[in-house]
């Protein structure tokens, strides 16, 4: 239709040109002659022709003016309509990129009204700030080009705030206090108010004071998640399902009484049917519970559930496709819920979007867009309300630094720009009933110190664990690998830009380190080759492909071995350096529910050795390529590769970490609890011909991952990153309310 209209307009322009030429010939192209009847007759004919031509010309001009008017007349109105479309994209759809494209087009349209262009620039700057940028240039442009417009006043305020943030000092009334707690406890920001805590220790859940003087037992079980309500009278429990017990949401009082099951996975259409885990939070009056589903499988939609703490009745508040909801929190008055949505694949470095939805019904509204969440981060984004309900507390990255911000909220909508509070590598946070903020700060511990190295003696027991300080720069897992002779360690460290990853090789005898390779986009895991001075690495490129490469330890030469579609994680390499075992990237799908593949470098062929599981499982192949071992539903099982039958080696109180086949192929190591509830390291024969043997205490209080040297003489343990943070209480950080 557009091409036809253009053709018709072009034809009309040609017709007018010809008429104009003829008209010029009749009026000025002939020599003047004496008047005569014949000429009069000719003139009459010519006059009629001229008149007809003029009438035709007028008709053409009228038609052209009408068409052009129809096209041009909405210019002022169309700019306004475009602006509203951009606002709809920004606020309702949460599509900041598309909204910014619209605003930029309006700002570049010189025929658009100045007021509309100024508003478009103001919205553009606001989107840019939501993406974590300062937008100073856009605000300065508004002041320079549109000083007479209302948008200039808002731009001036934002520039003042930005400049203040650049030189901000903490308010004199604000206080920060570091929290100390017994190192054997597992406790997070949402588990304590700075004085009391609900914590896990030696296989049991307790409530007590952080000094460790008083505690009382709440529950004795291992496969569960927990979260206390703000007044610490009630604890929510996410009891993971087994073949004998359904996945269950329950509550219990902190004195260990009043256990009530709210939802059981007794039906296929239950909200727990995916066997996933949930982030849980209470309303301020303890009457309602939020379940934030962050199942890693991209085929499942992520949902936010509102559950009655009285009877378990529940309904969906929000449903997200193609992303995951990591945390939801009630406003103090219970009228609204704020929740964060992040990409399933955090390696894409996309921002986290914050929405608010009315509890009584209504559409979610985008209120903020923070900077990209750290790759591999295990904690939900910092998100909670201040006690007075005037602000959302959140984390963002601006000026190249992570910090804590307060977003003004009124009637469920953003009511101004976010106010800077303090810098820090801040993660999960929790507003106490008294209004203070408890938060985690990984920046206080840039190294993952929970890594330990031991020598394995002649009896197959690890001896003399010693701590290794790995320079992680905020990375959450080093994915280490020991060289064949046990003299070197390769591990992954985060680059100073907090996006890229470096392959570091350390000489264990001297502690000297050097970077031998850098992944450009932040996805990297590596293992030492057995028969050559190389390290094999899986690195994901910008096209979503995973490339298997080798890196020379001394030369630094990089060679490509194979490329795969999609995100892959290098689980294991064979002892002959020809077999490579992959799962899907655990950042994307988690360490369970993933198929396992083997790539044969000699045959240039890939084969599947295990399909995806619908259960929570941890599976690893042995270095000799003979066995596949797994932990599932508190049991350790093994089968031969490629197609043996699974057989159980042991079951009981087993911690949710992968089991390992020792390099000689004779033993399986796993982590569990002894009869006293104390964590320990155990082994069981691959043949199944004997009972489990306790090898000693766990080198890391919460368990973790183990990595053997190819010769089986050394083992490296990497503890859970939940222990690699400091926790603080922040008080008097909320600006006073206007009177």
Secondary structure, 3 states (H helix, E strand, C coil): CHHHHHHHHHHHHHHHHHHHHHHHHHHHCCCCCCCCHHHHHHHHHHHHHHHHHHHHHHHHHHHHHHHHHHHHCCHHHHHHHHHHHHHHHHHHCCCHHHHHHHHHHHHHCCCCCHHHHHHHHHHHHHHHHHCCCCCHHHHHHHHHHCCCCHHHHHHHHHHHHHHHHHCCCCCCCCEEEEECCCCCCECCHHHECCCEEEEEECCEEEEEECCCCCEEEEEECCCEEEEECCCCCEEEEEECCCCCCCCEEEEEECCCCCCEEEEECCCCCCCCCCCCCEEEEECCCCCEEEEEECCCCCCCCEEEEEEECCCCCEEEEEEECCEEEEEEEECCCCCEEEEEEEECCHHHCCEEEEEEEECCCCCCEEEEEEEECCCCCCCCCCEEECCCCCEEEEEEEECCEEEEEEEEEECCEECCCCEEEEECCEEEEEECCCCCEEEEEHHHHCCEEEEEEEEECCCCCEEEEEEEEECCCCCCCCCCEECCCCCEEEEEEECCCCCCEEEEEEECCCCCEEEEEEECCCCEEEEECCCCCEEEEEEECCCCEEEEEEEECCCCCEEEEEEEECCEEEEEECCCCCEEEEEECHHHHCCCCCCEEEEECCCCEEEEEECCCCCCEEEEECCCCCEEEEEECCEEEEEECCCCCCEEEEECCECCCCCEECCCCCEEEEEEECCCCCEEEEEEECCCCCCCEEEEECCCCCCEEEEECCCCCEEEEEECHHHCCEEEEEECCCCCCCC
